Amino acid sequence: MTTPALPPDADALLLCYCTGLTVGALREACRAGRWPLPGLERTGKLCTGCLGDLLHCLRALGAPAEDPAPDG
Amino acid sequence: MSSSPSALLSATFYEPGHDHLVELVHQRDGEARRRLASLAVELFDPAGASVHRRAVDPNQEILDLDTVAAPLVGSHGRLMVLFDARYDERIFPYRPHHYAYLHRRGASAPPLYYAVNAVLGGVPDRIGATGINNFESYLFSSSFSGRYSVMLGNVSRFAPARAQVFSYHGGARSVEEVLLPPKAHREIALAPEREGHRLDRVEVKALFRLASYVVGRHAAGGELMLFDHMFAYVKPT
C-alpha cells in the first residue's frame, strides 16, 4: 500500500505542537537528507499526539523509517 | 527561551441540550489577566468532517459552546471540538488550561466542571511530563447505577488511529478494538458490571495520544454524572 503524497498546502500545518515542526520544514529536511534536524530529534516522542502524522509524512516524503516507540 | 509561540491543542466533545461553557484561560491572578496569543475552534462530526471553524478573540474569556455547536450538531448527536491555542511561554510558564462547565438543562444532577483534555503540545518536556502518555487509564473510585463509556477522538491530520479499549471488572479484562480515521470520534460503551464485579478500571492504548474522556450517565434519565479526561499511565518503579 502506498502513502499518498502530501498536498502542497499542508506545508503550513504545525505537525508537532511540542517542537514546532511544520510539514513544510519536514519536507525540506527530507529533501535535503537532513532529517532529523538538530534539536528536533524528539518530534513525535513528547506528547506523542503527532506520532501517527509524523510517520505518515516520513513515508510520504520517502524518509527512512524510524523506531516509533516514544520515550519514557 | 524560544521567541516563537508555543502551541497547545485541546479537545472536548459536545452533545446538545447542555449548558457547556468553556473558560478559555483559567485566570490565577485577578490583577493580571493573562491572554492567549491566538485561538481557533473547530468542530468535527463523528466521521471526521469539519463542520465549522472560527477564530476566537483571545480577549474572550468564556466560550458558550452550545451557542456555537447547537446549530451544527444536527443528527450527528455528538461533535468533537478542538481548541488550537498559541501562547507565550513567558505568560504561561506551565501551559494554558481550558476548563469547562457542563450541565444538562433542567437536570437535577449537579453540574460538572472539568479540565479540557490537552492532546497535542503543551511542551511536556518543559513541564517534566516525560512518561508515555499514549497509554491512558481511569480508575472508578465509586459506583452508581448508570451507564459508562469512553469517548475517543483522533486529532490527526493524516493518520488513522487504531486503539484498544480495555475494561476491567474484578480480575477479568475485556477489550474492544477501535479504528478512527483522522478527526473521527466514537463513544464506546463499557459494561457497568460483569459476573458480579463492577467496572473498576478502563485503559486506552494506541500508537499515539488520542482525545479521551470517561463518561457516566444516570441509567434512568441519562444525565451526566461523570465527564473526565483520562490520565497517562504511570509505570510502577
Interface residues (C-beta under 8 A of the other chain):
Chain A: L6 A10 L13 L14 C16 Y17 C18 G20 R42 G44 L46 C47 T48 G49 C50 L51 G52 D53 L55 H56 C57 P68 P70 D71 G72
Chain B: S2 S4 A7 L8 L9 A118 V119 L120 G121 G122 V123 P124 D125 T130 G131 I132 N133 N134 V155 S156 R157 F158 A159 P160 A161 L207 F208 R209 L210 K235
